[in-house]
Amino acid sequence: MLFILRMALMGVHFIIAGVLGLLVGICRPFNPDNSRICARIYALPALRILNLKVKTQTEGLRDHAKSCVVIANHQSNYDLYVLGRVVPYRTVSLGKKSLKWVPFFGQLYWLAGNILLDRGNARSAKQAMLKTTETLKHKNTSIWVFPEGTRHPGPQMLPFKKGAFLMAIAAGVPIIPVCTSTYANRLRVNQWNSGTIMIRSLPEIPTIGLTIADVPALIETCQTQMQACIEAMNKELSGA
């Protein structure tokens, strides 16, 4: 019964948040801080509805004053609500072009200034890469990327794709990893307390002076650090 009630409330909330987000986007279209505002609109009420506790240690991400590439592990659609709490100022994300046509959410995602990619079109993908480099270099805006490229609920991350790292190197901006404890298969939405999740940001990893040849080592460094952080948070939450 509690599960059904929560899902009904979440459905209503999704629609209301979409409408409010659209109004924000219409009032100031493509403002890069729209993403942060819309993320909060989705996240804060949803976490209350779910009675989901999120512990954050993301001061380094929050206080970072210059453009960067944020990379995070991607577990489920609930990331919209979980990670929405920690999206920093003037940060946009990369998303599939098809998201534009999702009712309510897709239109506000576009108006929020996020970058839409047509992954099946090489020319379009190249233009998007140039756009992201320009954004990072000259618009005081950061870009949030899920380097795994798809949702993965398990504790072990999938291999990272190169795009985020090529962007960071091309723009000469640092990478800030953001790690979320494993939660996708552990939510107890049918219980009063749905669970506890931890989010931590790691120290920035500089890319100045790096080249394409350094990408494999950079990926390995980021993934190793993130995997260790996720495992440490999982142990902490399990009381081990």
C-alpha positions as a Python dict, from the first residue, in 0.01 Angstrom:
ca = {
    (1, 'M'): (0, 0, 0),
    (2, 'L'): (280, 243, 89),
    (3, 'F'): (457, 163, -237),
    (4, 'I'): (145, 239, -442),
    (5, 'L'): (84, 565, -255),
    (6, 'R'): (442, 678, -302),
    (7, 'M'): (446, 595, -672),
    (8, 'A'): (121, 789, -719),
    (9, 'L'): (267, 1090, -536),
    (10, 'M'): (588, 1063, -735),
    (11, 'G'): (390, 1064, -1059),
    (12, 'V'): (204, 1380, -956),
    (13, 'H'): (529, 1539, -839),
    (14, 'F'): (701, 1458, -1169),
    (15, 'I'): (432, 1644, -1361),
    (16, 'I'): (428, 1944, -1124),
    (17, 'A'): (808, 1965, -1123),
    (18, 'G'): (807, 1948, -1502),
    (19, 'V'): (563, 2238, -1527),
    (20, 'L'): (760, 2448, -1278),
    (21, 'G'): (1083, 2366, -1459),
    (22, 'L'): (928, 2470, -1790),
    (23, 'L'): (829, 2804, -1639),
    (24, 'V'): (1188, 2856, -1522),
    (25, 'G'): (1316, 2771, -1870),
    (26, 'I'): (1066, 2994, -2046),
    (27, 'C'): (1143, 3289, -1817),
    (28, 'R'): (1519, 3261, -1879),
    (29, 'P'): (1581, 3014, -2163),
    (30, 'F'): (1916, 2835, -2184),
    (31, 'N'): (2053, 2997, -1869),
    (32, 'P'): (2319, 2747, -1752),
    (33, 'D'): (2203, 2773, -1391),
    (34, 'N'): (1855, 2651, -1484),
    (35, 'S'): (1980, 2293, -1451),
    (36, 'R'): (2068, 2339, -1085),
    (37, 'I'): (1733, 2502, -1007),
    (38, 'C'): (1536, 2235, -1193),
    (39, 'A'): (1739, 1960, -1026),
    (40, 'R'): (1639, 2096, -685),
    (41, 'I'): (1273, 2121, -792),
    (42, 'Y'): (1278, 1751, -877),
    (43, 'A'): (1501, 1630, -595),
    (44, 'L'): (1393, 1794, -271),
    (45, 'P'): (1021, 1703, -271),
    (46, 'A'): (1094, 1356, -410),
    (47, 'L'): (1336, 1270, -129),
    (48, 'R'): (1068, 1369, 123),
    (49, 'I'): (803, 1161, -53),
    (50, 'L'): (1036, 860, -54),
    (51, 'N'): (1168, 936, 296),
    (52, 'L'): (1511, 870, 153),
    (53, 'K'): (1809, 999, 351),
    (54, 'V'): (2101, 1135, 151),
    (55, 'K'): (2430, 1213, 327),
    (56, 'T'): (2655, 1442, 126),
    (57, 'Q'): (3022, 1531, 146),
    (58, 'T'): (3049, 1744, -166),
    (59, 'E'): (3200, 2071, -45),
    (60, 'G'): (3480, 2049, -303),
    (61, 'L'): (3223, 2025, -582),
    (62, 'R'): (3000, 2297, -437),
    (63, 'D'): (3282, 2543, -380),
    (64, 'H'): (3466, 2489, -707),
    (65, 'A'): (3470, 2833, -867),
    (66, 'K'): (3578, 2757, -1225),
    (67, 'S'): (3460, 2539, -1510),
    (68, 'C'): (3519, 2166, -1477),
    (69, 'V'): (3394, 1832, -1602),
    (70, 'V'): (3199, 1646, -1335),
    (71, 'I'): (3188, 1267, -1373),
    (72, 'A'): (2953, 1048, -1171),
    (73, 'N'): (2841, 686, -1155),
    (74, 'H'): (2494, 629, -1301),
    (75, 'Q'): (2270, 373, -1132),
    (76, 'S'): (1903, 433, -1209),
    (77, 'N'): (1636, 686, -1301),
    (78, 'Y'): (1629, 778, -932),
    (79, 'D'): (1962, 956, -992),
    (80, 'L'): (1751, 1254, -1101),
    (81, 'Y'): (1631, 1287, -741),
    (82, 'V'): (1940, 1162, -557),
    (83, 'L'): (2205, 1360, -745),
    (84, 'G'): (1976, 1658, -799),
    (85, 'R'): (2066, 1767, -446),
    (86, 'V'): (2430, 1827, -533),
    (87, 'V'): (2429, 1976, -885),
    (88, 'P'): (2652, 2285, -848),
    (89, 'Y'): (2610, 2638, -978),
    (90, 'R'): (2617, 2684, -1359),
    (91, 'T'): (2641, 2315, -1446),
    (92, 'V'): (2475, 2155, -1745),
    (93, 'S'): (2473, 1794, -1855),
    (94, 'L'): (2498, 1585, -2168),
    (95, 'G'): (2190, 1391, -2273),
    (96, 'K'): (2048, 1196, -2564),
    (97, 'K'): (1872, 1406, -2828),
    (98, 'S'): (1564, 1186, -2787),
    (99, 'L'): (1515, 1326, -2434),
    (100, 'K'): (1386, 1646, -2595),
    (101, 'W'): (1057, 1474, -2674),
    (102, 'V'): (982, 1334, -2328),
    (103, 'P'): (670, 1523, -2210),
    (104, 'F'): (746, 1802, -1960),
    (105, 'F'): (1095, 1676, -1870),
    (106, 'G'): (1241, 1685, -2220),
    (107, 'Q'): (1138, 2041, -2294),
    (108, 'L'): (1267, 2178, -1964),
    (109, 'Y'): (1589, 1977, -2008),
    (110, 'W'): (1643, 2154, -2338),
    (111, 'L'): (1548, 2500, -2208),
    (112, 'A'): (1776, 2447, -1909),
    (113, 'G'): (2073, 2476, -2143),
    (114, 'N'): (2177, 2111, -2135),
    (115, 'I'): (2359, 1973, -2438),
    (116, 'L'): (2174, 1717, -2649),
    (117, 'L'): (2370, 1456, -2844),
    (118, 'D'): (2267, 1252, -3146),
    (119, 'R'): (2487, 951, -3075),
    (120, 'G'): (2401, 789, -3406),
    (121, 'N'): (2526, 1086, -3607),
    (122, 'A'): (2903, 1130, -3612),
    (123, 'R'): (2888, 1483, -3754),
    (124, 'S'): (2639, 1594, -3491),
    (125, 'A'): (2846, 1434, -3216),
    (126, 'K'): (3157, 1618, -3336),
    (127, 'Q'): (2969, 1951, -3336),
    (128, 'A'): (2846, 1879, -2984),
    (129, 'M'): (3204, 1810, -2874),
    (130, 'L'): (3313, 2147, -3014),
    (131, 'K'): (3022, 2312, -2835),
    (132, 'T'): (3113, 2156, -2502),
    (133, 'T'): (3475, 2269, -2538),
    (134, 'E'): (3358, 2623, -2611),
    (135, 'T'): (3123, 2611, -2311),
    (136, 'L'): (3396, 2493, -2076),
    (137, 'K'): (3655, 2741, -2199),
    (138, 'H'): (3459, 3061, -2232),
    (139, 'K'): (3121, 3047, -2059),
    (140, 'N'): (3215, 2976, -1697),
    (141, 'T'): (2998, 2667, -1711),
    (142, 'S'): (3071, 2311, -1600),
    (143, 'I'): (2946, 1992, -1764),
    (144, 'W'): (2812, 1688, -1579),
    (145, 'V'): (2874, 1352, -1749),
    (146, 'F'): (2799, 987, -1668),
    (147, 'P'): (3110, 828, -1823),
    (148, 'E'): (2968, 475, -1809),
    (149, 'G'): (2726, 587, -2080),
    (150, 'T'): (2426, 400, -1938),
    (151, 'R'): (2258, 308, -1611),
    (152, 'H'): (2419, 27, -1413),
    (153, 'P'): (2281, -75, -1070),
    (154, 'G'): (2569, -295, -958),
    (155, 'P'): (2851, -199, -721),
    (156, 'Q'): (3116, -239, -992),
    (157, 'M'): (3114, 41, -1249),
    (158, 'L'): (3113, -27, -1620),
    (159, 'P'): (3418, 73, -1829),
    (160, 'F'): (3428, 447, -1888),
    (161, 'K'): (3382, 598, -2233),
    (162, 'K'): (3636, 856, -2353),
    (163, 'G'): (3412, 1155, -2427),
    (164, 'A'): (3424, 1330, -2089),
    (165, 'F'): (3802, 1299, -2069),
    (166, 'L'): (3858, 1425, -2422),
    (167, 'M'): (3639, 1726, -2340),
    (168, 'A'): (3833, 1805, -2024),
    (169, 'I'): (4170, 1778, -2197),
    (170, 'A'): (4058, 1984, -2498),
    (171, 'A'): (3931, 2261, -2270),
    (172, 'G'): (4216, 2232, -2017),
    (173, 'V'): (3976, 2208, -1724),
    (174, 'P'): (3994, 1973, -1425),
    (175, 'I'): (3779, 1667, -1365),
    (176, 'I'): (3584, 1632, -1040),
    (177, 'P'): (3460, 1278, -967),
    (178, 'V'): (3131, 1243, -778),
    (179, 'C'): (3056, 905, -621),
    (180, 'T'): (2722, 767, -503),
    (181, 'S'): (2698, 461, -282),
    (182, 'T'): (2530, 157, -434),
    (183, 'Y'): (2156, 199, -385),
    (184, 'A'): (1963, 101, -699),
    (185, 'N'): (1887, -255, -581),
    (186, 'R'): (1864, -162, -213),
    (187, 'L'): (1582, 92, -201),
    (188, 'R'): (1297, -10, 30),
    (189, 'V'): (1023, 206, -116),
    (190, 'N'): (754, -13, 42),
    (191, 'Q'): (890, 65, 391),
    (192, 'W'): (860, 392, 583),
    (193, 'N'): (1236, 456, 567),
    (194, 'S'): (1344, 388, 210),
    (195, 'G'): (1713, 381, 295),
    (196, 'T'): (2028, 590, 322),
    (197, 'I'): (2255, 698, 39),
    (198, 'M'): (2595, 864, 53),
    (199, 'I'): (2741, 1104, -205),
    (200, 'R'): (3101, 1221, -201),
    (201, 'S'): (3302, 1439, -435),
    (202, 'L'): (3671, 1366, -475),
    (203, 'P'): (3956, 1618, -519),
    (204, 'E'): (3984, 1764, -867),
    (205, 'I'): (4212, 1592, -1117),
    (206, 'P'): (4396, 1843, -1339),
    (207, 'T'): (4422, 1793, -1715),
    (208, 'I'): (4645, 2086, -1819),
    (209, 'G'): (4933, 1958, -2027),
    (210, 'L'): (4766, 1625, -2104),
    (211, 'T'): (4709, 1498, -2457),
    (212, 'I'): (4493, 1234, -2622),
    (213, 'A'): (4769, 983, -2550),
    (214, 'D'): (4710, 1037, -2177),
    (215, 'V'): (4339, 951, -2193),
    (216, 'P'): (4368, 578, -2101),
    (217, 'A'): (4576, 658, -1791),
    (218, 'L'): (4341, 941, -1695),
    (219, 'I'): (4041, 712, -1725),
    (220, 'E'): (4210, 446, -1513),
    (221, 'T'): (4298, 700, -1244),
    (222, 'C'): (3943, 836, -1225),
    (223, 'Q'): (3774, 497, -1229),
    (224, 'T'): (4008, 351, -968),
    (225, 'Q'): (3952, 642, -732),
    (226, 'M'): (3576, 635, -779),
    (227, 'Q'): (3547, 259, -735),
    (228, 'A'): (3747, 275, -412),
    (229, 'C'): (3527, 556, -283),
    (230, 'I'): (3205, 370, -368),
    (231, 'E'): (3327, 55, -193),
    (232, 'A'): (3429, 258, 114),
    (233, 'M'): (3085, 420, 135),
    (234, 'N'): (2912, 85, 93),
    (235, 'K'): (3114, -58, 382),
    (236, 'E'): (3037, 244, 595),
    (237, 'L'): (2665, 213, 532),
    (238, 'S'): (2668, -160, 603),
    (239, 'G'): (2848, -99, 932),
    (240, 'A'): (3145, -311, 829),
}
